[in-house]
Amino acid sequence: MDESIRVYEKTVEILRENLDSARKRAAHAERSGKKVPVAVLKQIDKIENNIKTTQLNINKVLEKRKGIETKFDKEIERFLFLTTSNKANAKKVSDKMAELKAADTLGLYHCKDEKDCQLAWEEATQFVILNSTTGINFNTETLVMGNDPIKETGISLSVSRSKRENNKVSIFLDVRCHNSTIGTELCQGQKVDMIRRSFKPYIETALKK
C-alpha cells in the first residue's frame, strides 16, 4: 500500500512538471503580447484536475491503510498461534503476502530487470489503450495517462513506472471513473476489479510469447 502511495506521488510529481511547462508556455505568450492559445489553457486546466484526482486517490489509500492497520494486530495474533513464530518474523511474512496480494488485486507488476521492464512497459501501455474508453492524455517514458471520463460509464486507465525502495522498478495501474454516483459504483464494481486483476497476468502472458 505504501508502494501505491509512492507511485501516486511520483505521478503527481510528473504532472506538476508538465503543469510548470504549460504555464511557462502561457507566460511566454503573454510576454510576447500574444493571446494564450486555448489548447494551452485547456491543458493547464486538465493537468490541475488530474493532480487533484491523484491527490484524492492518495487520501483514499491512506484511509484504507488506516483501516487495515487496526486489524493487523489480530491477524498477527492468529498467525503467531498457528506458527509459534515471533511478531517480527510474522510481520515480514504478512508484508510479503500483502505485496503479492497487491500485485494481483491492485494492478501492479514488478520488473525483473531493465529489459523485462521495457517490454512490460510496452505491454502496459497497450493494456491502457485496449481497456480505456477515453483517449490518451499523456504518454511519456514513465507515465501513460488517459483523459478524464466524460460519460458516466467511462473508464480511464493510467500506468506509471517508478523505482521502489530497493531500486527495483514497478509498473502501477490506476483506474479512474466519472465523478458521479454511477462512476463511483463502476470503480468499486466487478468490471473495474477484473481490469485490475487482469493487468499483471496480461503482461506476464504477453512476455512469454
C-alpha positions as CSV (number, residue, x, y, z in Angstrom):
1,M,0.0,0.0,0.0
2,D,2.9,2.3,0.7
3,E,4.1,1.4,-2.7
4,S,0.8,2.6,-4.2
5,I,1.3,5.9,-2.4
6,R,4.8,6.3,-3.8
7,V,3.5,5.6,-7.3
8,Y,0.8,8.2,-6.9
9,E,3.2,10.7,-5.5
10,K,5.5,10.1,-8.5
11,T,2.6,10.7,-10.8
12,V,1.8,14.0,-9.1
13,E,5.5,15.0,-9.5
14,I,5.4,14.3,-13.2
15,L,2.1,16.1,-13.6
16,R,3.5,19.1,-11.8
17,E,6.5,19.2,-14.1
18,N,4.0,19.1,-17.1
19,L,2.0,21.8,-15.5
20,D,5.0,24.0,-14.9
21,S,6.0,23.6,-18.6
22,A,2.4,24.5,-19.8
23,R,2.4,27.6,-17.5
24,K,5.7,28.7,-18.9
25,R,4.3,28.5,-22.5
26,A,1.3,30.6,-21.4
27,A,3.6,33.2,-19.7
28,H,5.8,33.3,-22.8
29,A,2.8,34.0,-25.0
30,E,1.6,36.8,-22.6
31,R,5.1,38.4,-22.5
32,S,5.1,38.4,-26.3
33,G,1.9,40.3,-26.3
34,K,0.0,37.3,-27.8
35,K,-3.1,35.6,-26.6
36,V,-2.5,32.4,-24.8
37,P,-3.6,29.5,-27.0
38,V,-6.9,27.9,-25.9
39,A,-5.2,24.5,-26.2
40,V,-2.6,25.5,-23.6
41,L,-5.3,26.8,-21.2
42,K,-7.2,23.6,-21.6
43,Q,-4.1,21.6,-20.9
44,I,-3.4,23.6,-17.8
45,D,-6.9,23.0,-16.5
46,K,-6.7,19.3,-17.4
47,I,-3.4,18.8,-15.6
48,E,-4.7,20.6,-12.5
49,N,-7.7,18.4,-12.4
50,N,-5.5,15.3,-12.8
51,I,-3.4,16.4,-9.9
52,K,-6.5,16.9,-7.7
53,T,-7.8,13.4,-8.7
54,T,-4.4,11.8,-7.9
55,Q,-4.3,13.6,-4.5
56,L,-7.8,12.2,-3.8
57,N,-6.5,8.7,-4.7
58,I,-3.6,9.2,-2.2
59,N,-6.1,10.1,0.5
60,K,-8.2,7.0,-0.2
61,V,-5.2,4.8,0.1
62,L,-4.2,6.4,3.4
63,E,-7.7,5.8,4.7
64,K,-7.7,2.2,3.6
65,R,-4.3,1.7,5.2
66,K,-5.6,3.1,8.5
67,G,-8.4,0.5,8.5
68,I,-6.0,-2.3,7.7
69,E,-3.6,-1.3,10.5
70,T,-6.4,-1.6,13.1
71,K,-6.9,-5.2,12.0
72,F,-3.2,-6.0,11.8
73,D,-2.6,-7.0,15.5
74,K,-5.4,-9.5,15.4
75,E,-4.0,-11.1,12.2
76,I,-0.6,-11.3,13.8
77,E,-2.0,-13.0,16.9
78,R,-3.7,-15.6,14.7
79,F,-0.5,-16.1,12.7
80,L,1.5,-16.5,15.9
81,F,-0.9,-19.0,17.2
82,L,-0.6,-21.1,14.0
83,T,3.1,-20.8,13.6
84,T,4.5,-20.2,17.1
85,S,6.8,-17.6,15.4
86,N,7.7,-14.2,16.8
87,K,6.0,-11.0,15.9
88,A,8.8,-9.6,13.8
89,N,9.0,-12.7,11.6
90,A,5.2,-12.8,11.3
91,K,5.1,-9.2,10.1
92,K,7.7,-10.0,7.4
93,V,5.6,-12.8,6.2
94,S,2.5,-10.7,6.4
95,D,4.1,-7.9,4.4
96,K,5.3,-10.3,1.7
97,M,1.8,-11.8,1.5
98,A,0.3,-8.3,1.3
99,E,2.8,-7.3,-1.5
100,L,1.8,-10.4,-3.6
101,K,-1.9,-9.7,-3.0
102,A,-1.4,-6.1,-4.0
103,A,0.2,-7.2,-7.3
104,D,-2.8,-9.3,-8.1
105,T,-5.7,-7.1,-6.9
106,L,-4.4,-3.5,-7.3
107,G,-2.8,-3.8,-10.7
108,L,1.0,-3.9,-10.0
109,Y,3.8,-5.5,-12.0
110,H,7.3,-5.9,-10.5
111,C,10.0,-5.8,-13.2
112,K,12.7,-8.4,-13.1
113,D,15.4,-6.4,-14.9
114,E,15.7,-3.4,-17.2
115,K,14.9,-5.4,-20.4
116,D,11.9,-7.0,-18.8
117,C,10.7,-3.7,-17.6
118,Q,10.9,-2.1,-21.0
119,L,8.9,-4.9,-22.6
120,A,6.5,-4.9,-19.7
121,W,6.0,-1.1,-20.2
122,E,5.1,-1.5,-23.8
123,E,2.5,-4.2,-22.9
124,A,1.2,-2.0,-20.0
125,T,0.7,0.9,-22.5
126,Q,-1.2,-1.4,-24.8
127,F,-3.3,-2.6,-21.9
128,V,-4.3,1.0,-21.2
129,I,-5.3,1.6,-24.8
130,L,-7.3,-1.6,-25.0
131,N,-9.2,-1.1,-21.8
132,S,-9.8,2.6,-21.6
133,T,-12.9,4.2,-23.0
134,T,-11.1,7.5,-23.3
135,G,-8.2,8.7,-25.4
136,I,-4.7,9.1,-24.1
137,N,-3.8,12.4,-22.4
138,F,-0.1,11.9,-21.6
139,N,2.4,9.4,-23.0
140,T,5.9,9.6,-21.6
141,E,8.6,7.1,-20.6
142,T,7.3,7.0,-17.1
143,L,3.6,7.9,-17.3
144,V,0.7,7.0,-19.7
145,M,-2.5,8.7,-18.6
146,G,-5.9,8.6,-20.2
147,N,-8.3,11.5,-20.4
148,D,-10.9,12.1,-17.7
149,P,-14.1,10.1,-18.4
150,I,-16.8,12.3,-19.9
151,K,-19.6,9.7,-19.8
152,E,-20.8,8.2,-16.5
153,T,-19.9,4.8,-17.8
154,G,-16.4,5.8,-18.9
155,I,-13.3,4.2,-17.7
156,S,-9.9,5.9,-17.8
157,L,-6.7,3.9,-17.2
158,S,-3.2,5.1,-16.4
159,V,0.1,3.4,-15.8
160,S,3.2,4.8,-14.2
161,R,6.7,3.4,-13.8
162,S,8.8,4.2,-10.7
163,K,11.6,2.8,-8.5
164,R,10.9,1.1,-5.2
165,E,13.0,1.4,-2.1
166,N,15.3,-1.5,-3.2
167,N,15.9,0.3,-6.5
168,K,13.7,-2.3,-8.3
169,V,11.2,-0.9,-10.8
170,S,7.4,-1.5,-10.7
171,I,4.6,-0.6,-13.1
172,F,1.4,0.5,-11.4
173,L,-2.1,0.6,-12.9
174,D,-4.6,3.3,-11.9
175,V,-8.2,3.3,-12.9
176,R,-10.4,6.4,-12.8
177,C,-14.2,6.6,-13.4
178,H,-16.6,9.5,-13.9
179,N,-17.1,11.9,-11.0
180,S,-20.7,10.8,-10.3
181,T,-22.6,8.2,-8.3
182,I,-22.7,5.8,-11.3
183,G,-18.9,6.4,-11.8
184,T,-18.1,5.6,-8.2
185,E,-20.2,2.4,-8.3
186,L,-18.4,1.4,-11.5
187,C,-15.0,1.9,-10.0
188,Q,-16.0,-0.1,-6.9
189,G,-17.6,-2.8,-9.0
190,Q,-16.7,-6.1,-10.6
191,K,-15.8,-4.7,-14.0
192,V,-13.0,-2.5,-12.7
193,D,-11.9,-5.2,-10.3
194,M,-11.4,-7.6,-13.2
195,I,-9.5,-5.0,-15.1
196,R,-7.1,-4.5,-12.2
197,R,-6.7,-8.3,-11.6
198,S,-6.1,-9.0,-15.3
199,F,-3.3,-6.4,-15.6
200,K,-0.4,-8.4,-14.2
201,P,-1.4,-11.7,-15.9
202,Y,-1.8,-9.8,-19.2
203,I,1.8,-8.6,-19.1
204,E,3.1,-11.9,-17.9
205,T,1.3,-13.8,-20.7
206,A,2.5,-11.3,-23.4
207,L,6.1,-11.5,-22.2
208,K,6.0,-15.3,-22.6
209,K,5.2,-15.2,-26.3
